[in-house]
Amino acid sequence: MNIKQLLNEKVSQAMIAAGLPEDTNPAISLSNRPQFGDYQANGVMGAAKKLKTNPRELATKVVEHLNLSGIADNVELAGPGFINIHLDKTWLSTQVSHLVSDDNIGVAKREQPQNVVVDYSAPNLAKEMHVGHLRSTIIGDAVVRALEFRGDKVIRQNHMGDWGTQFGMLLAHLSDKLAANEVAETALSDLENFYREAKIRFDDEEGFADRARDYVVKLQGGDEECGKLWQQFIDISIAHSEEIYEKLNVTLARKDIMGESAYNPDLPKVIDELMEKHIAVEDQGARVVFIDEMANKDGEPSVFIVQKSGGGYLYATTDLSACRYRVNQLKADRIVIFTDARQALHFKQVEIVARKAGFLPENVGYDHCPFGMMMGDDGKPFKTRTGGTIKLAELLDEAVTRAKEVIAEKNPDYSDEKLEEIAKKVGIGAVKFADLSKNRTSDYIFNWKTMLSFEGATAPYLQYAYSRIQSIFTKANVSEFGQDISIIEPQEKALALKLLQLEDVVDAVISECTPNLLCNYLYELASLYMSFYEACPILKDGIEEEVKASRLALCHVISKTLKQGLELLGIEVMERM
């Protein structure tokens, strides 16, 4: 059920009947104040301005043709031409009652699902994942879950950095370790340290840099022994990433990896095609695309290098090849890419060139979704006290440790096993929600105290709201719920309206790739539940059985929605906290 969509259709029909053009936007929006209705149709104002007619008179005509029988109990004009719609409580009761047994909680599957390729996480396999990978990984995963919930076919693409000149250095170092009878797994147990050792040797050790470059040539030339060594390095590096994904409860798996190396055979073809179509030209030995569409104020085109003068390829070449692959092999209707905001220019260039070359047809959507930085309390990028990059594994372990302290204080009777289980869900959930609840494009301040609080818009607050509802079911000794929910009190109506907005919220998350909208929705829902709980007794003596059954069923729908919403964010709930 999407109330906004339903009202949109009804008001549109009334507008056409009143003589307005078919493409007139009804401009349906939620009302901020109950006295002005539950929803408002504000489109008459804009239409009247275009038609140079009186908006109030036009709105009167629209209302005369507006058929909301059985849906609204009152439709009124306000101000110069606003239409206020008060929804009927009986109709709301019916709609919310349907949700009791609906596994999708009123969110319909798309009639025409799309193939959506989502590129997210994308760590560099030469190093361990750090806090800079958090946003891409969890924002991407939340959007993926929302797309699948709505019925789209999602193809995850983990565009891992597994190629390039740095691998020559790493392979030379690994080769020496193995020659000294060290086991690869042991040598690569600490990727950061391994990388550091290799870099020192590359900078300081005589002859090592030349050996490293030889390894690059061998690797790119398809040398079998070198390829085996590279594969060993990649397999162990991927295992490190998989541990992080499991801790984070994200849905990426090994099968979703499409490393940069996978595009290597296609790169010469990309260049040949760009040259044949005169999109790229030779300039100082390099192959370059001059993008007039992105010219600066002096009229100088943006420079996009696709092949270096020495013949080497760049990220640009790989990303153009990825466009071809995703369109031709994966049959993408839409491509979504999550990276930090610093790469916005690069992906704009990729899109323009890919569309010119025909790698990316006009009917295929291409959304680069940049995100802001995670900042420390000092307003600078979040780092260790010594200025180093924080490993993601260490951050998540700290989250669990801090959550354990908070929960142990509230529930000293928990066993160690129970405490560990809840702390993992609360700690990881807290980190994820703190990030996902912020506008994707904004930087945000990382703060342990705020994110682990049981008050305000936090994961612990929502997890607690869910477990609190479960405790009511335990006290009432119910596991099955009636299908009849009566909406009588204002708090019940507010909850019903909020519950029936889920589809609209999920669609907004999918369209704009903004999980914060779902976070806001869940917090508002939980807050409304708390108000309802205070105002509308459920298990107190003297409550009629019908009223009790109705409120328990309403609680059931709320708990389902909280659980499903948090699941879309990749956050787990627990029956008891």
C-alpha positions as CSV (number, residue, x, y, z in Angstrom):
1,M,0.0,0.0,0.0
2,N,1.3,3.4,-1.1
3,I,-1.1,6.1,0.1
4,K,0.8,8.8,-1.6
5,Q,0.6,7.0,-5.0
6,L,-3.1,6.3,-4.5
7,L,-3.9,9.9,-3.7
8,N,-1.7,11.0,-6.6
9,E,-3.9,8.9,-9.0
10,K,-7.2,10.1,-7.5
11,V,-6.2,13.8,-7.5
12,S,-4.8,13.5,-11.0
13,Q,-8.1,12.1,-12.3
14,A,-9.9,15.0,-10.6
15,M,-7.6,17.6,-12.1
16,I,-8.1,16.2,-15.6
17,A,-11.9,16.2,-15.0
18,A,-11.6,19.8,-14.0
19,G,-10.0,20.7,-17.3
20,L,-6.3,20.7,-16.3
21,P,-3.6,19.2,-18.6
22,E,-2.9,15.5,-18.1
23,D,0.7,16.1,-17.0
24,T,-0.3,18.4,-14.1
25,N,1.6,17.4,-10.9
26,P,-0.9,16.9,-8.0
27,A,2.1,17.6,-5.6
28,I,0.9,15.2,-2.9
29,S,2.7,15.6,0.4
30,L,2.4,14.6,4.0
31,S,0.9,17.2,6.3
32,N,3.1,18.5,9.0
33,R,0.0,19.3,11.2
34,P,-2.9,17.0,11.8
35,Q,-5.4,19.9,11.9
36,F,-4.5,20.5,8.2
37,G,-5.2,16.9,7.2
38,D,-3.1,13.8,6.8
39,Y,-2.0,14.6,3.3
40,Q,-2.2,17.8,1.1
41,A,-2.5,18.2,-2.6
42,N,-0.7,21.5,-3.5
43,G,-0.5,21.1,-7.3
44,V,-3.4,23.5,-8.0
45,M,-1.2,26.5,-7.1
46,G,1.4,25.9,-9.8
47,A,-1.3,24.9,-12.3
48,A,-3.3,28.1,-11.7
49,K,-0.2,30.3,-12.1
50,K,0.5,28.7,-15.5
51,L,-3.1,29.0,-16.6
52,K,-3.3,32.6,-15.2
53,T,-6.5,31.7,-13.3
54,N,-7.7,32.0,-9.7
55,P,-6.2,29.1,-7.7
56,R,-9.0,29.0,-5.2
57,E,-11.7,28.7,-7.9
58,L,-9.6,26.0,-9.7
59,A,-9.1,24.1,-6.5
60,T,-12.9,24.2,-5.9
61,K,-13.5,22.6,-9.3
62,V,-10.9,19.9,-8.6
63,V,-12.5,19.0,-5.2
64,E,-15.9,18.8,-6.9
65,H,-14.5,16.0,-9.1
66,L,-12.4,14.4,-6.4
67,N,-13.7,11.0,-5.5
68,L,-12.2,9.8,-2.2
69,S,-15.3,7.9,-1.0
70,G,-14.4,5.4,1.6
71,I,-10.8,6.7,1.7
72,A,-11.1,10.1,3.2
73,D,-13.8,11.4,5.7
74,N,-13.1,15.0,5.0
75,V,-11.6,17.0,2.1
76,E,-11.3,20.8,2.6
77,L,-9.9,23.8,0.9
78,A,-7.3,25.9,2.7
79,G,-5.7,29.3,1.9
80,P,-5.5,30.3,-1.7
81,G,-5.9,26.7,-3.1
82,F,-4.5,24.0,-1.0
83,I,-6.5,20.8,-0.7
84,N,-6.3,19.1,2.8
85,I,-7.2,15.4,2.9
86,H,-8.3,13.8,6.2
87,L,-8.1,10.0,5.8
88,D,-11.0,7.8,7.1
89,K,-10.1,5.9,10.3
90,T,-12.1,2.8,9.2
91,W,-10.2,2.8,5.9
92,L,-6.9,3.1,7.7
93,S,-8.0,0.3,10.0
94,T,-8.6,-2.0,7.0
95,Q,-5.3,-1.1,5.3
96,V,-3.2,-1.7,8.5
97,S,-5.1,-4.9,9.2
98,H,-3.9,-6.3,5.9
99,L,-0.3,-5.9,7.1
100,V,-0.8,-8.4,10.0
101,S,-0.3,-11.4,7.7
102,D,1.7,-9.6,4.9
103,D,5.3,-10.7,4.9
104,N,6.2,-7.7,2.8
105,I,4.4,-5.3,5.1
106,G,2.5,-3.5,2.3
107,V,5.6,-3.2,0.1
108,A,4.6,-4.6,-3.3
109,K,7.0,-6.3,-5.7
110,R,7.7,-4.4,-8.9
111,E,5.6,-5.3,-11.9
112,Q,8.6,-4.7,-14.1
113,P,11.7,-5.5,-12.1
114,Q,15.0,-4.1,-13.3
115,N,18.5,-5.6,-13.6
116,V,20.5,-3.3,-11.3
117,V,24.3,-3.7,-11.1
118,V,25.6,-2.2,-7.8
119,D,29.4,-1.6,-7.5
120,Y,30.3,-1.1,-3.8
121,S,32.9,-1.8,-1.1
122,A,35.9,-2.2,-3.6
123,P,38.8,-2.5,-1.2
124,N,42.4,-2.6,-2.4
125,L,43.7,-6.2,-1.9
126,A,47.2,-5.0,-1.2
127,K,46.1,-3.7,2.2
128,E,43.7,-4.5,5.0
129,M,40.3,-2.8,4.9
130,H,40.2,0.5,6.9
131,V,37.6,2.9,8.0
132,G,37.6,4.6,4.6
133,H,35.9,1.4,3.2
134,L,33.1,1.4,5.7
135,R,30.7,3.9,4.0
136,S,30.9,2.3,0.5
137,T,30.4,-1.1,2.0
138,I,27.4,-0.5,4.2
139,I,25.6,2.2,2.2
140,G,25.9,0.0,-0.9
141,D,24.6,-3.0,0.9
142,A,21.6,-1.2,2.3
143,V,20.6,0.0,-1.1
144,V,21.1,-3.5,-2.5
145,R,18.8,-5.0,0.2
146,A,16.2,-2.3,-0.5
147,L,16.3,-3.1,-4.3
148,E,15.8,-6.8,-3.7
149,F,13.0,-6.2,-1.2
150,R,11.2,-4.2,-3.9
151,G,11.7,-7.1,-6.4
152,D,14.6,-5.9,-8.6
153,K,17.3,-8.3,-9.7
154,V,20.5,-7.1,-8.2
155,I,24.0,-8.1,-9.4
156,R,26.6,-7.2,-6.8
157,Q,30.0,-6.1,-8.1
158,N,32.9,-5.8,-5.8
159,H,35.4,-4.0,-8.0
160,M,38.5,-4.9,-6.0
161,G,41.9,-3.5,-6.7
162,D,43.9,-6.6,-7.5
163,W,46.1,-5.3,-10.3
164,G,48.7,-2.6,-11.0
165,T,52.4,-1.8,-10.5
166,Q,52.3,-2.1,-6.7
167,F,51.7,-5.9,-7.1
168,G,55.1,-6.3,-8.6
169,M,56.6,-5.0,-5.3
170,L,54.4,-7.3,-3.2
171,L,55.0,-10.4,-5.3
172,A,58.8,-9.9,-5.2
173,H,58.6,-9.7,-1.4
174,L,56.3,-12.7,-1.1
175,S,58.6,-14.7,-3.4
176,D,61.5,-14.1,-1.0
177,K,59.4,-15.1,2.0
178,L,58.4,-18.4,0.4
179,A,62.0,-19.0,-0.7
180,A,62.9,-18.6,3.0
181,N,60.5,-21.5,3.7
182,E,57.9,-19.1,5.2
183,V,54.2,-20.1,4.7
184,A,52.2,-17.7,2.6
185,E,49.3,-17.5,5.1
186,T,51.8,-16.6,7.9
187,A,53.6,-14.0,5.8
188,L,50.3,-12.4,4.8
189,S,48.6,-12.6,8.2
190,D,49.2,-8.9,8.7
191,L,48.7,-7.3,5.3
192,E,49.6,-3.8,6.5
193,N,52.9,-4.9,7.9
194,F,53.6,-7.0,4.8
195,Y,52.9,-3.9,2.6
196,R,55.1,-1.7,4.8
197,E,58.0,-4.2,4.6
198,A,57.8,-4.5,0.8
199,K,57.6,-0.7,0.4
200,I,60.8,-0.2,2.6
201,R,62.6,-2.7,0.4
202,F,61.4,-1.1,-2.8
203,D,62.6,2.3,-1.6
204,D,65.9,1.3,0.0
205,E,67.2,-2.1,-1.1
206,E,69.4,-2.2,-4.1
207,G,68.1,-4.3,-7.0
208,F,64.7,-4.9,-5.4
209,A,62.8,-2.2,-7.3
210,D,64.1,-3.7,-10.6
211,R,62.9,-7.2,-9.5
212,A,59.5,-5.7,-8.6
213,R,59.2,-4.1,-12.1
214,D,60.2,-7.5,-13.7
215,Y,57.3,-9.1,-11.7
216,V,54.9,-6.5,-13.1
217,V,56.0,-7.3,-16.7
218,K,55.7,-11.1,-16.0
219,L,52.3,-10.7,-14.4
220,Q,50.9,-8.6,-17.2
221,G,52.5,-10.9,-19.8
222,G,50.7,-14.0,-18.3
223,D,53.7,-15.8,-16.7
224,E,52.4,-19.0,-15.2
225,E,54.5,-19.0,-12.0
226,C,54.0,-15.4,-11.4
227,G,50.3,-15.8,-11.9
228,K,50.2,-18.6,-9.2
229,L,52.1,-16.4,-6.8
230,W,49.6,-13.5,-7.5
231,Q,46.6,-15.8,-7.0
232,Q,48.0,-16.9,-3.6
233,F,48.3,-13.3,-2.6
234,I,44.8,-12.5,-3.8
235,D,43.2,-15.5,-2.1
236,I,44.6,-14.7,1.3
237,S,43.8,-11.0,0.9
238,I,40.2,-11.8,0.0
239,A,39.9,-14.0,3.1
240,H,40.8,-10.8,5.2
241,S,37.9,-8.9,3.5
242,E,35.5,-11.8,4.0
243,E,36.1,-11.7,7.7
244,I,35.1,-8.0,7.7
245,Y,32.0,-8.6,5.6
246,E,30.9,-11.3,8.1
247,K,31.4,-9.0,11.1
248,L,29.5,-6.2,9.3
249,N,26.7,-8.5,8.3
250,V,26.8,-7.4,4.7
251,T,25.7,-9.6,1.8
252,L,28.9,-9.5,-0.3
253,A,30.4,-12.9,-1.2
254,R,33.4,-14.2,-3.1
255,K,31.3,-14.8,-6.2
256,D,30.5,-11.0,-6.3
257,I,34.2,-10.1,-6.8
258,M,35.0,-8.6,-10.1
259,G,38.6,-7.4,-9.7
260,E,40.3,-4.9,-11.9
261,S,42.3,-7.8,-13.4
262,A,39.2,-9.3,-14.9
263,Y,39.0,-6.4,-17.4
264,N,42.6,-6.7,-18.5
265,P,42.0,-8.6,-21.8
266,D,39.4,-6.1,-22.9
267,L,41.5,-2.9,-22.4
268,P,43.3,-2.9,-25.8
269,K,39.8,-3.3,-27.4
270,V,38.5,-0.3,-25.5
271,I,41.4,1.8,-26.7
272,D,41.1,0.6,-30.3
273,E,37.4,1.4,-30.4
274,L,37.9,4.9,-28.9
275,M,40.5,5.6,-31.5
276,E,38.5,4.2,-34.4
277,K,35.5,6.4,-33.4
278,H,37.8,9.4,-33.1
279,I,36.7,9.9,-29.5
280,A,40.3,9.4,-28.3
281,V,43.3,11.0,-30.0
282,E,47.1,10.6,-29.6
283,D,48.7,13.4,-27.6
284,Q,52.4,13.4,-26.6
285,G,52.4,9.6,-27.0
286,A,49.4,9.0,-24.8
287,R,45.8,8.3,-25.8
288,V,43.5,11.1,-24.6
289,V,39.9,12.1,-24.7
290,F,39.3,15.8,-24.7
291,I,35.8,16.3,-23.1
292,D,34.3,19.6,-24.4
293,E,31.2,19.0,-22.3
294,M,33.3,19.6,-19.2
295,A,35.3,22.6,-20.5
296,N,36.5,25.1,-17.9
297,K,35.6,28.8,-17.9
298,D,38.3,29.5,-20.5
299,G,36.8,26.9,-22.9
300,E,39.6,24.4,-22.4
301,P,38.2,20.8,-22.5
302,S,38.6,18.4,-19.6
303,V,41.5,16.0,-20.2
304,F,40.7,12.2,-19.8
305,I,43.8,10.0,-20.3
306,V,42.8,6.4,-21.3
307,Q,46.3,5.1,-22.1
308,K,49.7,6.3,-20.9
309,S,52.5,7.1,-23.3
310,G,54.3,3.9,-22.3
311,G,51.3,1.8,-23.2
312,G,50.0,1.3,-19.6
313,Y,46.3,1.5,-18.8
314,L,44.6,3.5,-16.1
315,Y,41.5,3.4,-13.9
316,A,39.8,5.3,-16.7
317,T,40.3,2.4,-19.1
318,T,39.2,-0.2,-16.6
319,D,36.0,1.7,-15.7
320,L,35.1,2.1,-19.4
321,S,35.6,-1.7,-19.9
322,A,33.4,-2.3,-16.8
323,C,30.6,-0.2,-18.5
324,R,30.8,-2.5,-21.6
325,Y,30.8,-5.6,-19.5
326,R,27.9,-4.6,-17.3
327,V,25.8,-3.5,-20.3
328,N,26.6,-6.4,-22.7
329,Q,27.2,-9.3,-20.3
330,L,25.2,-8.5,-17.2
331,K,22.3,-6.8,-19.2
332,A,22.1,-3.9,-16.7
333,D,19.1,-1.5,-16.8
334,R,20.8,0.6,-14.2
335,I,24.4,0.8,-12.8
336,V,25.0,2.2,-9.4
337,I,28.5,3.0,-8.1
338,F,29.5,4.0,-4.5
339,T,32.8,5.8,-3.9
340,D,33.9,8.7,-1.9
341,A,33.2,12.2,-3.2
342,R,36.8,12.7,-4.4
343,Q,36.1,10.5,-7.4
344,A,33.0,12.4,-8.6
345,L,34.9,14.1,-11.5
346,H,36.4,10.8,-12.6
347,F,33.0,9.0,-12.9
348,K,31.4,12.0,-14.6
349,Q,34.1,11.7,-17.2
350,V,33.7,8.0,-17.5
351,E,29.9,8.4,-18.1
352,I,30.3,11.0,-20.8
353,V,33.0,9.0,-22.7
354,A,31.1,5.7,-22.3
355,R,27.9,7.2,-23.7
356,K,29.8,8.8,-26.7
357,A,31.4,5.5,-27.4
358,G,28.2,3.5,-27.2
359,F,29.5,1.5,-24.3
360,L,26.6,2.9,-22.2
361,P,23.3,3.3,-24.1
362,E,21.0,6.2,-23.1
363,N,18.4,3.7,-21.8
364,V,20.8,2.4,-19.1
365,G,20.9,4.5,-15.9
366,Y,24.4,5.3,-14.6
367,D,24.4,6.7,-11.0
368,H,27.7,7.5,-9.3
369,C,26.7,8.0,-5.7
370,P,29.5,9.9,-3.8
371,F,29.7,10.0,-0.1
372,G,31.3,12.2,2.5
373,M,34.1,11.4,5.0
374,M,34.0,10.0,8.5
375,M,35.5,12.6,10.7
376,G,36.9,12.6,14.2
377,D,35.9,15.0,17.0
378,D,38.6,17.4,15.7
379,G,36.7,17.8,12.4
380,K,39.5,16.0,10.6
381,P,39.4,12.6,8.8
382,F,39.0,9.9,11.5
383,K,42.5,8.4,12.3
384,T,44.5,6.9,15.2
385,R,46.0,9.2,17.8
386,T,49.3,8.8,16.0
387,G,47.8,9.9,12.7
388,G,47.6,6.4,11.1
389,T,44.7,4.8,9.3
390,I,42.3,2.9,11.5
391,K,41.8,-0.7,10.5
392,L,38.1,-1.6,10.1
393,A,38.5,-4.9,11.9
394,E,39.9,-3.0,15.0
395,L,37.1,-0.4,14.9
396,L,34.4,-3.2,14.8
397,D,36.1,-5.1,17.7
398,E,36.2,-1.9,19.7
399,A,32.5,-1.3,19.0
400,V,31.7,-4.8,20.4
401,T,33.8,-4.2,23.5
402,R,32.2,-0.9,24.2
403,A,28.7,-2.3,23.7
404,K,29.5,-5.1,26.1
405,E,30.3,-2.6,28.8
406,V,27.1,-0.7,28.3
407,I,24.9,-3.8,28.2
408,A,26.6,-5.5,31.2
409,E,25.9,-2.4,33.2
410,K,22.2,-2.5,32.3
411,N,21.9,-6.3,32.6
412,P,24.5,-7.7,35.1
413,D,22.6,-11.1,35.1
414,Y,23.5,-12.0,31.5
415,S,25.8,-15.0,30.9
416,D,29.1,-14.3,29.1
417,E,27.7,-16.1,26.0
418,K,24.5,-14.0,26.0
419,L,26.4,-10.8,26.6
420,E,28.8,-11.5,23.7
421,E,25.9,-12.3,21.3
422,I,24.0,-9.1,22.2
423,A,27.1,-7.0,22.2
424,K,27.9,-8.0,18.7
425,K,24.5,-7.0,17.4
426,V,24.4,-3.8,19.4
427,G,28.0,-2.7,18.7
428,I,28.1,-3.4,15.0
429,G,24.5,-2.1,14.6
430,A,25.5,1.1,16.4
431,V,28.4,1.8,14.0
432,K,26.3,1.0,10.9
433,F,23.3,3.1,12.0
434,A,25.4,6.1,13.0
435,D,26.8,6.1,9.5
436,L,23.7,5.2,7.5
437,S,21.5,7.7,9.4
438,K,23.6,10.6,8.0
439,N,23.0,12.2,4.6
440,R,25.2,10.2,2.2
441,T,26.8,13.3,0.7
442,S,27.8,14.8,4.0
443,D,30.8,14.3,6.2
444,Y,29.9,13.2,9.8
445,I,31.5,13.2,13.2
446,F,32.2,9.7,14.6
447,N,31.3,9.6,18.3
448,W,31.2,6.5,20.4
449,K,29.0,7.9,23.2
450,T,26.3,9.1,20.8
451,M,26.1,6.0,18.7
452,L,25.9,3.6,21.6
453,S,23.2,5.6,23.4
454,F,19.8,4.0,24.1
455,E,18.2,7.5,23.5
456,G,17.7,9.4,20.3
457,A,18.2,8.2,16.7
458,T,20.5,5.2,17.3
459,A,20.5,1.5,16.6
460,P,20.4,0.6,20.3
461,Y,17.2,2.7,20.7
462,L,15.5,0.9,17.8
463,Q,16.7,-2.5,18.9
464,Y,15.4,-1.8,22.4
465,A,12.0,-0.7,20.9
466,Y,11.8,-4.0,19.1
467,S,12.7,-6.1,22.1
468,R,10.3,-4.1,24.3
469,I,7.4,-5.1,22.0
470,Q,8.5,-8.7,22.2
471,S,8.4,-8.5,26.0
472,I,4.7,-7.4,25.7
473,F,4.0,-10.5,23.6
474,T,5.7,-12.7,26.2
475,K,3.7,-11.1,29.1
476,A,0.5,-11.5,27.1
477,N,1.5,-15.1,26.1
478,V,0.6,-14.5,22.4
479,S,2.3,-15.7,19.3
480,E,-0.6,-15.4,16.9
481,F,-2.5,-12.2,16.1
482,G,-6.0,-11.3,15.0
483,Q,-6.6,-9.6,11.6
484,D,-8.7,-6.7,12.9
485,I,-7.0,-3.5,14.0
486,S,-9.2,-0.7,15.1
487,I,-7.8,2.8,14.7
488,I,-9.5,5.0,17.3
489,E,-7.0,7.1,19.3
490,P,-4.8,9.8,17.7
491,Q,-1.7,7.8,18.6
492,E,-3.1,4.8,16.8
493,K,-3.9,6.9,13.7
494,A,-0.4,8.4,13.7
495,L,1.1,4.9,13.8
496,A,-1.2,3.6,11.0
497,L,-0.2,6.5,8.8
498,K,3.5,5.9,9.4
499,L,3.2,2.1,8.8
500,L,1.6,2.7,5.5
501,Q,4.5,4.9,4.3
502,L,7.0,2.1,4.2
503,E,6.8,1.5,0.4
504,D,7.2,5.2,-0.3
505,V,10.3,5.4,1.9
506,V,11.9,2.3,0.4
507,D,11.3,3.7,-3.1
508,A,13.0,7.0,-2.1
509,V,16.0,5.0,-0.7
510,I,16.3,3.1,-4.0
511,S,15.8,6.2,-6.2
512,E,18.3,8.5,-4.4
513,C,20.5,5.8,-2.8
514,T,19.9,7.4,0.6
515,P,19.5,4.9,3.4
516,N,19.2,7.8,5.9
517,L,15.6,8.2,4.8
518,L,14.9,4.7,6.1
519,C,16.8,5.4,9.3
520,N,14.7,8.6,9.9
521,Y,11.5,6.6,9.2
522,L,12.4,3.8,11.7
523,Y,13.3,6.3,14.4
524,E,10.0,8.2,13.8
525,L,8.1,4.9,13.9
526,A,9.8,3.8,17.2
527,S,9.1,7.3,18.7
528,L,5.4,7.1,17.8
529,Y,5.3,3.6,19.3
530,M,6.7,4.9,22.6
531,S,3.9,7.6,22.6
532,F,1.3,5.0,21.8
533,Y,2.6,2.7,24.6
534,E,2.2,5.5,27.1
535,A,-1.2,6.7,26.0
536,C,-2.9,3.4,25.0
537,P,-2.7,0.6,27.6
538,I,-2.5,-2.9,26.3
539,L,-2.3,-5.3,29.2
540,K,-3.7,-3.3,32.1
541,D,-6.7,-4.5,34.0
542,G,-10.0,-3.3,32.6
543,I,-8.9,-3.2,28.9
544,E,-11.6,-4.8,26.7
545,E,-10.5,-8.0,24.9
546,E,-11.3,-6.5,21.5
547,V,-9.2,-3.4,22.3
548,K,-6.4,-5.5,23.7
549,A,-6.4,-7.8,20.6
550,S,-6.4,-4.8,18.3
551,R,-3.4,-3.1,20.0
552,L,-1.5,-6.4,20.2
553,A,-2.0,-6.8,16.4
554,L,-0.9,-3.2,15.9
555,C,2.2,-3.9,18.0
556,H,2.9,-7.0,15.8
557,V,2.9,-4.9,12.6
558,I,5.2,-2.3,14.3
559,S,7.6,-5.0,15.4
560,K,7.6,-6.6,11.9
561,T,8.3,-3.2,10.3
562,L,11.1,-2.3,12.7
563,K,12.7,-5.7,12.2
564,Q,12.4,-5.6,8.4
565,G,13.6,-2.0,8.3
566,L,16.7,-2.8,10.3
567,E,17.3,-5.9,8.2
568,L,17.3,-3.7,5.1
569,L,20.1,-1.7,6.9
570,G,21.9,-4.9,7.7
571,I,21.3,-4.5,11.5
572,E,20.1,-7.4,13.6
573,V,17.5,-7.4,16.4
574,M,17.1,-9.5,19.5
575,E,14.1,-10.7,21.4
576,R,15.5,-9.5,24.7
577,M,18.0,-6.8,25.6
